[in-house]
Amino acid sequence: MEIFWYGHSCFRLVERGKASVVTDPFDSTIAGYPPLKLKAEIVTVSCDDPVHNYVKAVKGDPFLINGPGEYEIGGVFITGVQTTPHKKEYSGLRNTLYLIEFGSITVAHLGKLDQVPSQSDIESLGTVNIALVPVGDGNGLNASKAAEVISMLEPNIVIPMQYDTPHSKLDLDPLSKFLKEMGITQLETMESYKVTSTTAFAEEETHVIALDPKLS
């Protein structure tokens, strides 16, 4: 399975023989990244916000998942879990985090999560191998809250999202603020993250990997 990042909270997850998944496609005129040119069988939308729900940017007549529930499409199992925003100005903006299972590998896309869940909520998610975590505030998790959520989830791999880059038009904190909070001085960056079903996530330590946004 391979994960590509297109900016903000938009990723494409692909594995041979299974349905491809795009998360939170954005309106580029608002998000600031180049217009998306994506195709997928499944699109997940975490919240009703144009930088998370611009579904028409994804071609291929994808199956849309935009709320809680359990789904199985093309060999991919997806569970949507609703979270409740606590910021008053976003009191009507429901967020759904998604557990996306490709065989034995579980990816958690936290969407526009803006508060630290309870321990019982975290435990209900089960084992998370790869966590896609908002870290730049902007009405999502800030650096300190993101670090707290990560310590509770205990994923093998963390891929940050929703932070300031030279391409973003949104008011977000830089990635460096999150790295400082996590005590990271050397960051591994990749064009994409590849993992196979036989990959052994044996190490207890959580690794943070930043992806370069795929701009075409």
Backbone bond lengths (Angstrom), bond angles and torsions (degrees), N, CA, C in turn:
res aa  C-N    CA-C-N  psi(-1)  N-CA   C-N-CA  omega(-1)  CA-C   N-CA-C  phi
1 M - - - 1.452 - - 1.528 108.64 -
2 E 1.336 115.51 141.90 1.460 119.98 -177.49 1.533 108.92 -130.17
3 I 1.337 115.19 139.91 1.462 122.24 -177.56 1.525 109.02 -117.38
4 F 1.325 115.91 126.59 1.460 122.83 175.34 1.526 108.61 -115.16
5 W 1.318 117.28 144.19 1.471 122.13 177.34 1.522 108.66 -112.14
6 Y 1.336 116.64 132.73 1.463 122.12 -178.99 1.526 112.62 -110.30
7 G 1.326 116.57 6.63 1.452 121.44 -178.79 1.518 111.69 110.30
8 H 1.326 115.32 155.03 1.460 124.36 -177.21 1.533 109.77 52.37
9 S 1.335 119.76 -116.08 1.472 119.76 179.46 1.528 111.53 -118.85
10 C 1.331 115.74 23.94 1.462 121.11 -179.34 1.525 111.13 -95.34
11 F 1.329 115.29 119.24 1.457 122.55 177.13 1.533 108.85 -126.61
12 R 1.314 115.36 159.51 1.465 121.22 169.56 1.519 107.62 -124.26
13 L 1.324 116.14 125.08 1.456 122.62 -179.22 1.520 108.04 -112.14
14 V 1.318 116.19 124.64 1.462 120.04 -176.20 1.526 110.77 -133.49
15 E 1.316 115.38 144.54 1.457 122.27 171.85 1.518 108.05 -149.26
16 R 1.296 115.47 137.42 1.466 120.10 -177.84 1.525 109.97 -59.50
17 G 1.323 115.46 132.46 1.453 120.79 177.48 1.515 114.58 85.53
18 K 1.358 117.45 -1.61 1.463 120.76 179.05 1.524 110.22 -126.53
19 A 1.317 115.85 161.82 1.462 120.66 178.60 1.525 110.34 -63.59
20 S 1.324 116.39 141.95 1.459 120.84 175.69 1.528 109.40 -86.61
21 V 1.329 116.07 148.94 1.465 122.10 -175.33 1.521 109.65 -125.46
22 V 1.330 116.75 131.41 1.463 122.46 169.94 1.520 107.91 -113.58
23 T 1.332 116.39 132.53 1.463 121.36 179.35 1.523 110.54 -106.93
24 D 1.313 116.50 138.98 1.469 124.03 170.29 1.531 114.87 43.18
25 P 1.342 118.35 61.43 1.466 119.35 175.19 1.529 110.60 -64.17
26 F 1.335 116.33 143.20 1.467 120.71 -172.67 1.525 111.87 -114.02
27 D 1.343 114.51 158.61 1.453 122.20 169.58 1.526 106.35 -83.37
28 S 1.307 116.97 113.28 1.464 120.87 -172.93 1.522 112.66 -64.90
29 T 1.331 118.16 -25.92 1.463 120.13 179.86 1.527 110.90 -67.18
30 I 1.314 116.98 -22.39 1.465 121.34 178.37 1.523 111.04 -100.44
31 A 1.325 116.37 -43.43 1.468 120.19 -176.70 1.531 112.07 -73.33
32 G 1.344 116.37 -34.66 1.451 119.33 176.49 1.509 115.43 101.05
33 Y 1.321 118.09 -15.23 1.459 120.93 177.43 1.529 109.74 -79.69
34 P 1.339 118.95 164.96 1.468 119.96 177.40 1.524 111.13 -59.24
35 P 1.335 117.05 153.30 1.474 120.12 178.59 1.523 111.38 -55.41
36 L 1.308 115.55 138.73 1.457 120.92 -178.91 1.525 110.70 -73.50
37 K 1.311 115.45 138.48 1.467 122.45 174.13 1.520 107.24 -128.58
38 L 1.323 114.95 76.00 1.460 120.70 -171.61 1.522 111.12 -120.58
39 K 1.316 114.31 156.44 1.452 121.85 174.54 1.519 107.37 -135.51
40 A 1.331 117.07 139.26 1.463 120.45 -178.19 1.518 110.31 -159.22
41 E 1.321 115.20 162.53 1.465 121.14 174.02 1.520 111.98 -90.25
42 I 1.339 116.16 -23.83 1.465 121.68 -178.04 1.522 109.30 -134.15
43 V 1.329 116.86 138.92 1.464 122.29 170.95 1.525 108.37 -126.14
44 T 1.339 115.88 129.53 1.465 119.79 173.46 1.518 108.98 -107.51
45 V 1.330 115.29 139.31 1.467 122.40 179.54 1.521 107.69 -123.80
46 S 1.328 116.06 122.20 1.463 119.30 -175.91 1.518 113.02 -83.28
47 C 1.332 117.55 -31.85 1.469 119.24 -178.45 1.522 110.13 -158.17
48 D 1.321 115.05 164.28 1.458 122.21 -175.61 1.523 109.86 -85.63
49 D 1.315 115.49 76.12 1.460 123.27 -176.55 1.531 105.90 -144.31
50 P 1.337 118.78 134.77 1.460 120.51 -173.78 1.529 115.51 -62.29
51 V 1.333 118.05 -14.58 1.464 118.59 174.03 1.528 111.23 -95.65
52 H 1.344 115.56 11.35 1.464 121.12 176.29 1.530 112.52 -132.81
53 N 1.330 118.54 -16.76 1.471 119.88 -168.82 1.531 114.70 -127.77
54 Y 1.326 117.70 23.77 1.464 120.72 -175.50 1.533 109.85 -83.32
55 V 1.320 114.62 70.65 1.471 122.19 -170.14 1.522 112.22 -64.19
56 K 1.328 117.45 -30.59 1.465 118.99 -175.57 1.529 112.72 -68.25
57 A 1.336 117.17 -7.63 1.459 120.47 175.70 1.528 111.82 -76.80
58 V 1.344 116.60 -10.37 1.464 120.96 -176.92 1.530 109.03 -107.68
59 K 1.315 116.56 121.97 1.459 121.70 -178.99 1.527 110.66 -89.33
60 G 1.334 114.46 168.37 1.461 120.08 175.02 1.512 114.39 101.17
61 D 1.338 117.86 11.61 1.470 121.63 -179.77 1.526 111.47 50.96
62 P 1.356 116.51 57.69 1.464 119.63 -175.11 1.522 112.91 -71.50
63 F 1.329 115.73 156.29 1.463 122.44 172.72 1.523 107.40 -76.28
64 L 1.336 116.60 124.21 1.465 121.30 -175.46 1.526 110.81 -94.52
65 I 1.323 115.80 128.84 1.470 122.46 173.01 1.526 107.15 -118.93
66 N 1.323 116.33 115.33 1.465 119.21 -176.32 1.529 113.05 -132.72
67 G 1.333 115.93 30.91 1.458 119.09 178.04 1.512 111.54 -173.37
68 P 1.325 116.32 -178.87 1.459 120.53 -177.28 1.524 112.60 -65.06
69 G 1.330 116.05 155.40 1.459 121.49 177.66 1.512 110.73 143.14
70 E 1.307 115.71 179.88 1.462 121.98 178.63 1.523 108.77 -119.48
71 Y 1.322 115.05 134.85 1.455 120.29 -173.81 1.530 109.42 -138.00
72 E 1.325 115.17 148.53 1.463 121.22 173.17 1.518 107.86 -136.96
73 I 1.317 115.71 113.71 1.462 121.36 -179.29 1.521 108.26 -135.45
74 G 1.319 116.10 124.98 1.459 120.68 173.18 1.510 115.03 55.80
75 G 1.324 116.74 37.55 1.457 120.61 178.45 1.512 115.01 81.43
76 V 1.343 116.99 5.76 1.465 121.69 178.00 1.528 108.68 -111.38
77 F 1.328 116.34 130.24 1.469 121.59 177.95 1.526 108.81 -102.74
78 I 1.322 116.11 128.86 1.459 120.74 -178.11 1.525 109.16 -129.26
79 T 1.328 115.57 131.38 1.455 121.84 175.43 1.520 109.02 -119.10
80 G 1.325 117.23 122.18 1.457 122.12 176.49 1.513 110.37 -97.38
81 V 1.322 116.35 130.97 1.462 122.20 -178.84 1.520 108.51 -123.96
82 Q 1.330 116.67 121.93 1.459 119.87 -177.52 1.516 111.32 -77.10
83 T 1.340 115.64 137.66 1.461 121.30 171.59 1.526 107.77 -118.58
84 T 1.301 116.66 153.49 1.463 121.35 -175.73 1.518 109.97 -105.79
85 P 1.335 118.07 121.07 1.465 119.61 178.45 1.523 110.76 -68.51
86 H 1.333 116.37 145.04 1.464 118.56 -179.42 1.521 112.50 -107.67
87 K 1.319 117.52 -10.53 1.459 119.40 179.87 1.529 109.17 -79.61
88 K 1.319 115.98 126.94 1.461 121.22 -170.80 1.518 112.85 -57.91
89 E 1.340 116.18 -39.99 1.464 118.12 -176.74 1.512 112.17 -68.82
90 Y 1.348 116.86 -13.40 1.460 121.37 177.84 1.519 111.10 -118.37
91 S 1.355 115.61 28.36 1.467 119.83 -174.23 1.525 112.50 -63.89
92 G 1.341 117.31 -22.07 1.459 119.07 179.86 1.510 113.62 -97.03
93 L 1.331 116.93 1.63 1.455 120.96 -174.16 1.523 109.97 -97.02
94 R 1.306 116.37 94.57 1.463 121.60 179.28 1.523 109.82 -70.95
95 N 1.307 116.46 137.98 1.462 121.35 174.67 1.522 109.38 -112.86
96 T 1.315 115.37 139.96 1.458 121.26 173.99 1.515 108.62 -120.29
97 L 1.322 116.70 124.31 1.459 119.61 171.79 1.526 107.65 -94.23
98 Y 1.308 115.72 150.69 1.470 119.99 -174.44 1.525 111.52 -123.70
99 L 1.323 114.98 132.98 1.452 122.31 168.09 1.518 107.38 -98.24
100 I 1.315 116.79 118.42 1.459 122.37 -175.33 1.523 107.61 -115.38
101 E 1.332 115.69 117.05 1.465 120.46 -174.48 1.531 110.84 -108.70
102 F 1.327 114.76 118.75 1.458 122.37 171.58 1.527 106.34 -107.84
103 G 1.313 117.20 92.44 1.456 119.88 -176.08 1.520 110.37 64.50
104 S 1.324 115.91 -122.72 1.465 120.26 -177.81 1.523 113.03 -88.70
105 I 1.330 117.54 0.66 1.468 121.66 -177.07 1.522 109.56 -101.93
106 T 1.330 116.61 126.36 1.458 121.50 179.91 1.523 110.21 -113.28
107 V 1.338 115.13 125.04 1.459 122.49 177.27 1.527 107.90 -110.69
108 A 1.332 117.02 130.47 1.462 121.19 175.88 1.522 109.27 -108.40
109 H 1.331 116.20 119.15 1.469 121.84 174.34 1.522 106.28 -102.38
110 L 1.332 117.12 114.18 1.465 120.76 -171.14 1.523 113.38 -84.97
111 G 1.339 117.54 -3.99 1.457 119.77 176.36 1.512 111.84 62.29
112 K 1.337 116.04 -138.00 1.465 121.05 -179.18 1.528 110.14 -100.44
113 L 1.313 115.41 41.43 1.463 120.72 176.94 1.521 109.24 -54.56
114 D 1.342 117.25 131.22 1.466 119.68 -176.10 1.520 113.25 -123.62
115 Q 1.325 117.61 5.87 1.454 119.84 178.64 1.520 109.56 -146.95
116 V 1.312 115.28 159.97 1.464 120.59 -179.94 1.530 108.85 -79.29
117 P 1.336 118.79 121.32 1.464 120.99 179.31 1.529 110.99 -66.87
118 S 1.313 115.23 165.55 1.460 119.96 175.54 1.527 109.54 -72.44
119 Q 1.329 115.31 161.82 1.459 119.61 178.88 1.525 110.85 -61.36
120 S 1.318 116.75 -37.18 1.474 119.93 -179.90 1.521 110.90 -67.32
121 D 1.331 117.02 -36.57 1.466 120.44 177.04 1.530 110.43 -65.09
122 I 1.329 115.52 -41.04 1.462 120.15 178.77 1.524 110.32 -63.19
123 E 1.323 116.42 -45.84 1.462 121.06 -178.23 1.516 111.63 -62.97
124 S 1.333 116.75 -31.22 1.467 120.18 -179.12 1.527 111.82 -68.26
125 L 1.333 117.38 -18.27 1.459 120.57 -179.98 1.518 112.19 -77.07
126 G 1.329 117.06 -20.87 1.455 120.16 -178.73 1.520 111.74 77.05
127 T 1.313 115.83 -157.65 1.466 121.44 -177.43 1.526 110.98 -76.58
128 V 1.328 115.99 129.51 1.463 122.17 176.78 1.522 108.01 -117.40
129 N 1.322 116.80 119.60 1.466 120.69 178.63 1.528 111.93 -82.18
130 I 1.333 115.37 -44.85 1.466 121.11 -176.65 1.520 108.58 -128.33
131 A 1.331 117.14 124.97 1.463 121.66 -179.96 1.523 109.66 -114.04
132 L 1.320 116.24 126.14 1.462 123.92 175.26 1.519 105.98 -98.78
133 V 1.335 116.93 107.79 1.465 121.83 -163.55 1.523 112.11 -120.81
134 P 1.354 118.08 127.30 1.466 120.15 172.70 1.523 109.56 -69.54
135 V 1.333 116.86 134.79 1.465 119.57 -174.57 1.524 113.49 -131.25
136 G 1.347 118.79 -6.10 1.458 120.83 -169.14 1.503 116.12 -106.00
137 D 1.337 117.58 21.57 1.467 122.80 -178.55 1.528 109.26 62.60
138 G 1.339 119.66 -126.30 1.457 120.30 -177.86 1.513 111.55 57.79
139 N 1.333 116.77 44.74 1.467 124.36 -176.83 1.526 113.18 68.40
140 G 1.322 116.64 18.30 1.454 123.32 167.87 1.515 107.89 -121.32
141 L 1.312 117.22 -164.01 1.461 120.04 178.71 1.532 110.48 -65.63
142 N 1.357 115.81 136.13 1.455 118.80 170.06 1.525 109.14 -86.06
143 A 1.313 117.44 -178.37 1.460 121.39 -173.83 1.520 112.35 -59.33
144 S 1.321 117.36 -46.14 1.467 119.88 -176.18 1.519 111.75 -69.27
145 K 1.325 117.36 -40.15 1.465 119.85 178.34 1.528 110.72 -68.57
146 A 1.324 116.53 -37.48 1.463 119.91 177.73 1.525 110.18 -61.65
147 A 1.324 116.57 -43.08 1.466 120.34 178.96 1.524 110.92 -62.76
148 E 1.336 116.53 -37.83 1.466 120.41 179.37 1.532 111.22 -67.24
149 V 1.324 116.65 -42.91 1.467 120.46 177.99 1.528 110.51 -62.31
150 I 1.313 116.77 -41.30 1.463 121.16 179.68 1.525 111.03 -62.94
151 S 1.334 116.46 -41.06 1.465 119.57 179.75 1.524 111.43 -65.33
152 M 1.332 117.22 -28.08 1.459 121.25 178.43 1.532 111.02 -81.02
153 L 1.327 116.28 -40.99 1.469 120.48 -178.99 1.527 112.39 -70.05
154 E 1.332 115.88 -36.30 1.462 122.62 -176.64 1.534 112.52 52.87
155 P 1.333 117.30 51.77 1.468 119.00 177.62 1.525 110.29 -74.76
156 N 1.323 116.17 163.44 1.462 120.30 174.71 1.522 111.40 -75.28
157 I 1.323 115.10 -40.13 1.464 121.84 -177.26 1.524 109.48 -129.07
158 V 1.335 116.49 135.87 1.471 122.02 171.52 1.517 108.51 -115.87
159 I 1.333 116.02 128.85 1.460 121.52 172.62 1.530 106.83 -115.81
160 P 1.335 118.29 111.66 1.470 120.72 -178.41 1.526 111.79 -69.26
161 M 1.336 115.28 152.75 1.459 121.58 175.77 1.532 108.30 -148.12
162 Q 1.324 115.80 172.60 1.473 122.44 177.99 1.526 111.90 55.97
163 Y 1.332 115.60 58.36 1.463 120.40 174.41 1.529 108.37 -137.63
164 D 1.309 115.78 168.17 1.459 120.74 -175.55 1.526 111.24 -71.72
165 T 1.326 115.42 134.84 1.464 122.29 173.34 1.532 107.35 -137.16
166 P 1.333 118.30 169.52 1.466 119.43 177.64 1.527 113.27 -60.70
167 H 1.331 117.57 -17.74 1.467 121.31 -176.93 1.529 112.75 -93.76
168 S 1.317 117.75 -18.37 1.460 121.07 -172.29 1.526 112.26 -81.18
169 K 1.335 115.52 140.10 1.459 121.63 174.18 1.529 111.67 -98.14
170 L 1.318 116.97 -4.00 1.450 120.97 -173.15 1.529 111.12 -87.14
171 D 1.317 115.51 156.62 1.466 121.23 -179.29 1.521 109.14 -86.16
172 L 1.324 115.76 92.38 1.454 121.99 -175.29 1.522 110.31 -131.24
173 D 1.326 115.53 156.61 1.456 120.93 175.42 1.527 110.13 -75.84
174 P 1.340 117.36 153.96 1.465 119.97 177.44 1.527 111.21 -73.86
175 L 1.317 115.12 159.34 1.455 120.63 178.72 1.527 111.41 -61.59
176 S 1.320 116.72 -30.63 1.469 121.05 -177.37 1.529 112.08 -58.40
177 K 1.304 117.45 -31.91 1.469 120.91 179.32 1.531 110.60 -65.24
178 F 1.329 116.26 -41.44 1.463 120.86 177.19 1.528 110.78 -68.02
179 L 1.313 117.06 -42.56 1.463 120.37 -179.77 1.526 110.85 -61.41
180 K 1.325 116.80 -39.91 1.469 120.85 177.39 1.520 110.46 -62.98
181 E 1.331 116.48 -41.79 1.463 121.40 178.87 1.522 110.96 -62.31
182 M 1.321 116.68 -35.76 1.464 122.28 -178.99 1.531 112.40 -85.35
183 G 1.330 117.33 -7.14 1.451 120.84 -178.86 1.512 113.26 72.91
184 I 1.336 116.79 29.76 1.465 121.85 -177.44 1.525 109.48 -98.01
185 T 1.326 116.78 122.82 1.460 121.80 179.00 1.522 112.27 -106.08
186 Q 1.332 116.91 -24.41 1.455 121.25 176.58 1.525 108.87 -125.22
187 L 1.321 115.71 119.54 1.467 121.27 -174.93 1.519 110.34 -108.81
188 E 1.316 115.23 133.42 1.455 120.72 175.52 1.525 109.00 -87.59
189 T 1.316 117.49 126.73 1.459 121.75 177.95 1.520 109.81 -117.88
190 M 1.327 115.85 147.52 1.455 122.00 -178.35 1.522 109.83 -142.34
191 E 1.332 115.97 158.91 1.464 120.51 173.24 1.518 110.19 -76.05
192 S 1.329 117.02 -32.09 1.456 122.65 175.45 1.521 107.55 -155.58
193 Y 1.327 115.92 163.30 1.462 119.61 178.06 1.518 108.72 -113.54
194 K 1.330 115.99 122.68 1.462 121.41 -178.42 1.523 110.05 -110.51
195 V 1.315 115.86 138.14 1.453 121.47 176.50 1.523 107.95 -146.76
196 T 1.323 117.16 143.41 1.455 120.66 178.75 1.518 109.70 -109.87
197 S 1.318 116.04 163.10 1.461 121.00 -179.29 1.521 111.86 -64.41
198 T 1.332 116.47 -17.49 1.458 120.34 179.97 1.532 112.12 -96.20
199 T 1.342 116.06 -1.31 1.463 119.21 178.78 1.527 109.65 -61.81
200 A 1.302 115.73 131.85 1.465 119.75 -179.97 1.525 108.91 -95.51
201 F 1.322 116.29 112.12 1.459 120.58 174.76 1.528 107.50 -88.02
202 A 1.315 115.35 71.22 1.460 119.63 -172.31 1.524 112.24 -88.36
203 E 1.334 116.91 -29.33 1.457 119.09 -175.73 1.522 110.75 -71.72
204 E 1.321 114.74 138.94 1.455 119.34 179.81 1.526 111.36 -79.01
205 E 1.318 117.04 -24.72 1.453 120.83 -177.77 1.524 111.30 -70.56
206 T 1.331 115.86 140.75 1.459 121.19 176.79 1.524 109.92 -87.02
207 H 1.337 116.02 132.49 1.460 121.09 178.87 1.527 109.58 -107.74
208 V 1.335 115.87 135.81 1.461 121.66 176.04 1.518 108.72 -100.97
209 I 1.326 115.96 126.97 1.458 122.37 178.98 1.524 108.54 -127.82
210 A 1.324 116.49 126.55 1.468 120.26 177.50 1.522 109.07 -97.91
211 L 1.321 116.04 135.78 1.461 120.97 176.58 1.522 109.94 -99.41
212 D 1.325 115.51 140.41 1.454 119.92 171.98 1.524 108.01 -74.43
213 P 1.339 117.39 134.35 1.471 117.55 179.71 1.517 111.53 -64.00
214 K 1.327 115.08 134.17 1.477 121.11 177.79 1.518 106.67 -85.20
215 L 1.328 116.08 114.50 1.463 120.09 -168.83 1.518 113.93 -102.10
216 S 1.339 117.62 9.58 1.465 117.99 178.61 1.515 108.84 -149.44
